[in-house]
């Protein structure tokens, strides 16, 4: 567990260093930041976004790569089902309970 936390810390520090140089990143470094923002832990992303020095840079990176952060059609359907199915199940249980 500590090893994973060390790896997360090292990755967050690496991304912070890249964000410090933000406008002058090569494509591989930009891809590394985008990958972190897509797959990194919410705590690590939140810690970076909570720092005023990085918030604007993260938003700029997200705006420049907006297509990377869009929700695709399949994922939209899955989210809709995850919301609708429990509601429909609850309605069915309530209707069945009254019968």
Rosetta blueprint (number, residue, H / E / L):
1 X L
2 X H
3 X H
4 X H
5 X H
6 X H
7 X H
8 X H
9 X H
10 X H
11 X H
12 X H
13 X H
14 X H
15 X H
16 X H
17 X H
18 X H
19 X H
20 X H
21 X L
22 X H
23 X H
24 X H
25 X L
26 X L
27 X H
28 X H
29 X H
30 X H
31 X H
32 X H
33 X H
34 X H
35 X H
36 X H
37 X H
38 X H
39 X H
40 X L
41 X L
42 X H
43 X H
44 X H
45 X H
46 X H
47 X H
48 X H
49 X H
50 X H
51 X L
52 X H
53 X H
54 X H
55 X H
56 X H
57 X H
58 X H
59 X H
60 X H
61 X H
62 X H
63 X H
64 X H
65 X L
66 X H
67 X H
68 X H
69 X H
70 X L
71 X L
72 X L
73 X H
74 X H
75 X H
76 X H
77 X H
78 X H
79 X H
80 X H
81 X H
82 X H
83 X H
84 X H
85 X H
86 X H
87 X H
88 X H
89 X H
90 X H
91 X H
92 X H
93 X H
94 X H
95 X H
96 X H
97 X H
98 X H
99 X L
